[in-house]
Amino acid sequence: MANQDHAAASKEAAQTAATHGTSPAEAHHGYAHLYQDPAFWVAMAIITFFLVMIWKKIPAMIGKMLDGKVSAIAAQLDNAQTLREEASALLAKYQRDQRDAEKVAADMISRAEEEARLLAAEAEVHVKDMTSRRIKLAEQKISQAENNALKEIQQLAVQIAMSSARDLIKENMKKADHDALITSSIDQLGNQLH
């Protein structure tokens, strides 16, 4: 169908050209001269535009701008690579420091546990020593208290015996025996003093 429309349009253009005395190409566009064709002027404007750009060295300026952008992007990429390497090195350092800190913490914990065991053992020995000393001291105090009690009992027994003996002597001794005993005691005392 499109071919039929195109063929019909071509026939009509040929008839119009024959009646007006123009060529079929001119009749097809409706322009008698090339400078009347808008496509010609568009082509001329584009060609002029590119010639002016070349004459003013705009492609070179655009190239320089693009080279500058490429250089800036390359510098940024280099900087980013440098920063990435520094960050990787810093991360590795922090990881090493963390591992070292964990080792130090583990060592400190093991030392603290060992010290706690030693202190517990020392405290146990100290408690045993202190307990044995207190037991000995208590035993000494008990022994001393027993000795004191025995002495008091002995003194009390002596006092009771003396009192009983005095009472018995008083009851059983006569007045004459009593005077003779006093006289003999005084004589013995006198002999001891001389």
WOCOR-V962019 format. One record per run of one state. SS is the DSSP state (H for helix, E for strand, - for the rest). FROM is the first residue (numbers start at 1). LEN is the number of residues. If there is no record, write none. Layout:
SS&FROM&LEN + SS&FROM&LEN
This chain:
-&1&1 + H&2&19 + -&21&3 + H&24&6 + -&30&4 + H&34&3 + -&37&1 + H&38&18 + -&56&2 + H&58&115 + -&173&2 + H&175&19 + -&194&1
